[in-house]
Amino acid sequence: MISRVSRSVPVRFGVLIAALGGLATAAICWQQVAGEQRAGLEDLERRANLLAYRLSPATLRALRLPEEQIAPAMADRLEGHSRLLGFAVCAVDGRILAAGAGVPEFEPRMQEAVMQAAQTAQENAALSRGPAGYTHVLARPVLDDQGSVRGVLVVLHDAVYLDDRLTRGMLRGVIWTAGVTLTLLLFSSGFAWALFERPLHRLEEWMRRLRFGAAHEAPPRGLAVGRLADESEHLAASFRAARSREREEAESVMRSERAWTRERLRAHAVDALGGQQLVVVSNREPYMHQLREGRPQLVTPASGLVTALDPVLRACGGLWVAHGAGDADRQTANASGCIAVPPADPRYTLRRVWLTREEEQGYYYGFSNEGLWPLCHLTHERPVFRASDWDQYVRANRRFADAVLEEIGGENAVVMVQDYQLALVPGMLKERRPDLRVGIFWHIPWPNAEAFRICPYRVEILHGMLGADLIGFHLQQHCNNFLDTVDRMVEARLDWDRFAADLKGHTALVRPFPISVQSWSEKGVAAGDELTGQVARLRQQHGLEGVRIGVGVDRIDYTKGIAERFRALDRFFEKHPEHRGNFTFVQLGAPSRTHIPRYRDLVNELEAMADAINWKHRTESWKPIVFLVGHHDARTVYGFMRAASLCIVSSLHDGMNLVAKEYVAARGEGGVEGEGGDGTSADGAGVLILSEFAGAARDLPEAVIVNPYDTEEFAEAIRQGVEMDGREQRRRMTRMRVRVEENNIYRWAADFLGALAHAHGKPDQPVGGRP
Ligand code: ADQ
């Protein structure tokens, strides 16, 4: 179909150009013929005039004679020759008094002109058509001295030649028009074929071969549109990457008879690290101490990053360098800021980095969260870039890099830098210790090059990141965007085949590593009867007895789409009042970054929205939304996820979103009885409503996928989720759960560490290589 359509394009283009050219030529030819015709007629008239003028005095003299003497008096003056047919002298009543030899036969054609001239005393010319062609008649009144018309002198010309000239001109025009049209048709079709059709046909052939496995073949040359050529290069590279990863994955699945566990990761890490220390660097610390009633209390912050990396370090041991943000952090760490964690069962060292209030404000709240965060998330929130924030960002990054170098001393180490707050750290580390293995994992999306371009410090950030040996994102799409950004904004050499960028002789590989979660049982959550009791308590505490529950668990952030979720719930209860009283949505929202006004306002805004919706739909014993603002411990989060037959993740843009995977992981372990009494929350069931804009949507396609901006569609998805039958829920959930269990957090860490080990000094490792 595509080739049939594209094949007719050059012809259509040719016909269009030829038709336009043909019309223009025809118009020009017509103008020319008409002009020639006009000139010929004018010439004839001029000549007739001149002849009439010359003969007028003799005609007047003859007209003064008696009528029978007029003809002899004019004699052979009235004869014509060549195109001049002859003259005639007529009386004022139109009768011919004297005429040249062939003239009388034209009398009928002369009559009208003669009468007009006689009556008006004005010269009259006419072109009249007879059986032999055109004749030109000029009738000139002959006036006596008193100005009275004595008679009319007629000059007759044969104008057939004008007719011939017109026919010849028209014929010439037709030949020209046909010639030009045909030439244009041939040239423009040929041009369009050579410039577009042939390269597109080759591209089509190449894509087909690519689809059937010729992934090594370079895209065809000669594509007229530069961007198309670039994009096909990228497409080929992504295809190669995906193929290679598929192969590696298949091999890896065949190799792995066991799932990835903490123990397996530990063994793998020991191997990959080759005796070197593992260092994680992040802004957020995995264990924070806050003062509560004058005493330090341990807090584990609500963060996907901590959820992901703490189990890795617990499994492998090593060092975690992070900002000591808790108000009791200093008093619980030693003089150099170090503390063994988890405090109850130490497995690794946490080195806290101290930042001044100004540094924290500029580096974290300012540049990272008012600049880079909205820059990378496409949610229509305008990023703010202040020069003073950037200075603090550079300074704080330097502090983190210094802390790492200080802790590792002269030892060798593998450093995993985490996230957008620390983009400059890889470059800073490599500057001082080129022998270190450094990887950076970017937990949020990487936007397209055009969006990233607005950052005034884009070159510095890219240089900092390209200092790493390995740069990881959640999705291949983010990798593509990143390399495209590098391509356009810095002088680096790109290798799309290996997905690598070379800057000043240093190569950074760019790879996707979709992050995941650990199993809930490893987090020490309740199980069996204890879990059943806990769920019953949560229901009772929040007035949820006897209703079906939906749940959302988020940091309160505008990217998470909580307002859109509330709007859809409002619409759902509007459209389906039959669900009032039997379904309640519980939203756990942890306030975060509340020093930034936008975030502070959002908490108030969401509370007001939930109140308004509750007011609108509530009954005496039921309300649609229970909004629990605060950071909840893992047991509570798990309790709600077990109790809920539906979970909503409605991010407007999200790197991955761990909550979606946590909910899936929560739906498989042990049964919870008694909620809603409809059996939908029994073992293995549950519905995940997931935004298409969260990275997790790629890993969990069996979820009910929604566009959170489309309130109607979203409300309909909630109805579908609430009413979905148990068997369909289990079918979808089982597939998702198997995938989350296979691709868990340990596998993510193993993949990243394995790729980092190979990235350094072994540049020929195939794309997407797994350990
Ligand atoms: P986040 O934006 O922090 O992570 P997410 O992936 O959803 O988002 O992780 C949030 C974590 O915090 C989850 O483990 C969740 O259970 C927990 N949490 C949220 N609200 C809570 C609450 N009220 N109480 C207790 N716990 C709560 C960033 C990126 C994501 C990416 C992760 C990991 O923005 O796209 O998935 O990093 O890479």
Boltz pocket constraint, residues with backbone or C-beta under 6 A from the ligand:
constraints:
  - pocket:
      binder: B
      contacts: [[A, 301], [A, 302], [A, 303], [A, 304], [A, 305], [A, 307], [A, 308], [A, 443], [A, 444], [A, 515], [A, 553], [A, 554], [A, 555], [A, 588], [A, 589], [A, 590], [A, 628], [A, 630], [A, 631], [A, 632], [A, 633], [A, 637], [A, 654], [A, 655], [A, 656], [A, 657], [A, 658], [A, 659], [A, 662]]
      max_distance: 6.0
